[in-house]
Amino acid sequence: MRNKIRVRQHVNPLAQKYGTPANPLDWEKVYAQFNQPLHLDIGCARGQFLLSMAKIEPNWNFLGLEIREPLVVEANNLRDELGLTNLHYLFCNVNNSLRSLLSSLPPGTLQRVTIQFPDPWFKTRHAKRRVVQPELVEELANYLAVGGEVFLQSDMKFIAVEMCDRFAAHSAFQRFGTEEWLAENPLPVPTEREVYTQKKGEPVYRALFKKVENNS
Ligand SMILES: C[S@@+](CC[C@H](N)C(=O)[O-])C[C@H]1O[C@@H](n2cnc3c(N)ncnc32)[C@H](O)[C@@H]1O
């Protein structure tokens, strides 16, 4: 049994040390089949969700972005031990790295994005530290393929509402179904935070958005 490494619970994405955007990736070196559709998981933590997804869907590539570097190192080591060639984890701050990462992708490959239980940063004065900012929605609108999906979930209703409001405010995105929360997770694998929340019997707020038009 692997020992879990201990890392800080939260880091401030606005701190100077996270101010440098990630370098673009050489996709041909990252994945065995770099033209496969890409699933991007934002704030992947230990990456267990993506690891299971990568095993279930070998015809997709998976990229996990995470700001706590030790978790990324550990996740990539495990990926190597398992020999998965459709999975990669990257240490970066998503709030300044999406453009440099996604602009080099083969056009049309980014087809699914998940943002699951992002750090809530409860206080209003910390709201700028939350992951789903209008600028992040704009970058996803720029690089997600038409018909591509963004799946959002949180155990904090105010965060789920804020995330939905920000995607709904962008003309490239349309909410799937009614304005009600999705009753079930449409993906075949729950995240670690999702399992923890459901074990406590607490609610999860889920929504799905589709990209309906190209960003102009
Ligand atoms: C509460 S955890 C949820 C992890 C996982 N998605 C789950 O559902 O189990 C949120 C993760 O997002 C990461 N995170 C927060 N802000 C980030 C940012 N700006 N860039 C990259 N990762 C970030 C945190 O370090 C943390 O690992």
The ligand as an SDF file (V2000), in Angstrom:
LIG
                    3D

 27 29  0  0  0  0  0  0  0  0999 V2000
  -11.0750   20.5680   -3.0030 C   0  0  0  0  0  0  0  0  0  0  0  0
   -9.8820   19.9560   -4.1450 S   0  0  0  0  0  0  0  0  0  0  0  0
  -10.8700   18.8770   -5.1610 C   0  0  0  0  0  0  0  0  0  0  0  0
  -10.0480   17.8660   -5.8900 C   0  0  0  0  0  0  0  0  0  0  0  0
  -10.7910   16.9660   -6.8740 C   0  0  0  0  0  0  0  0  0  0  0  0
  -11.2410   17.7330   -8.0270 N   0  0  0  0  0  0  0  0  0  0  0  0
  -11.9450   16.2580   -6.2230 C   0  0  0  0  0  0  0  0  0  0  0  0
  -13.0950   16.5670   -6.5680 O   0  0  0  0  0  0  0  0  0  0  0  0
  -11.7060   15.3770   -5.3830 O   0  0  0  0  0  0  0  0  0  0  0  0
   -9.5540   21.3390   -5.2420 C   0  0  0  0  0  0  0  0  0  0  0  0
   -8.1910   21.2300   -5.9180 C   0  0  0  0  0  0  0  0  0  0  0  0
   -8.0090   22.3170   -6.8240 O   0  0  0  0  0  0  0  0  0  0  0  0
   -6.6640   22.7690   -6.7130 C   0  0  0  0  0  0  0  0  0  0  0  0
   -6.6030   24.1700   -7.1730 N   0  0  0  0  0  0  0  0  0  0  0  0
   -7.1660   25.2410   -6.5610 C   0  0  0  0  0  0  0  0  0  0  0  0
   -6.8830   26.3840   -7.2320 N   0  0  0  0  0  0  0  0  0  0  0  0
   -6.1240   26.0220   -8.3110 C   0  0  0  0  0  0  0  0  0  0  0  0
   -5.5130   26.7470   -9.3740 C   0  0  0  0  0  0  0  0  0  0  0  0
   -5.6330   28.0830   -9.4750 N   0  0  0  0  0  0  0  0  0  0  0  0
   -4.8010   26.0560  -10.2900 N   0  0  0  0  0  0  0  0  0  0  0  0
   -4.6790   24.7070  -10.2050 C   0  0  0  0  0  0  0  0  0  0  0  0
   -5.2330   23.9580   -9.2130 N   0  0  0  0  0  0  0  0  0  0  0  0
   -5.9550   24.6050   -8.2770 C   0  0  0  0  0  0  0  0  0  0  0  0
   -6.3490   22.6020   -5.2470 C   0  0  0  0  0  0  0  0  0  0  0  0
   -4.9600   22.5890   -4.9550 O   0  0  0  0  0  0  0  0  0  0  0  0
   -7.0410   21.2790   -4.9360 C   0  0  0  0  0  0  0  0  0  0  0  0
   -6.1910   20.1740   -5.1300 O   0  0  0  0  0  0  0  0  0  0  0  0
  1  2  1  0
  2  3  1  0
  2 10  1  0
  3  4  1  0
  4  5  1  0
  5  6  1  0
  5  7  1  0
  7  8  2  0
  7  9  1  0
 10 11  1  0
 11 12  1  0
 11 26  1  0
 12 13  1  0
 13 14  1  0
 13 24  1  0
 14 15  1  0
 14 23  1  0
 15 16  2  0
 16 17  1  0
 17 18  1  0
 17 23  2  0
 18 19  1  0
 18 20  2  0
 20 21  1  0
 21 22  2  0
 22 23  1  0
 24 25  1  0
 24 26  1  0
 26 27  1  0
M  CHG  2   2   1   9  -1
M  END
$$$$
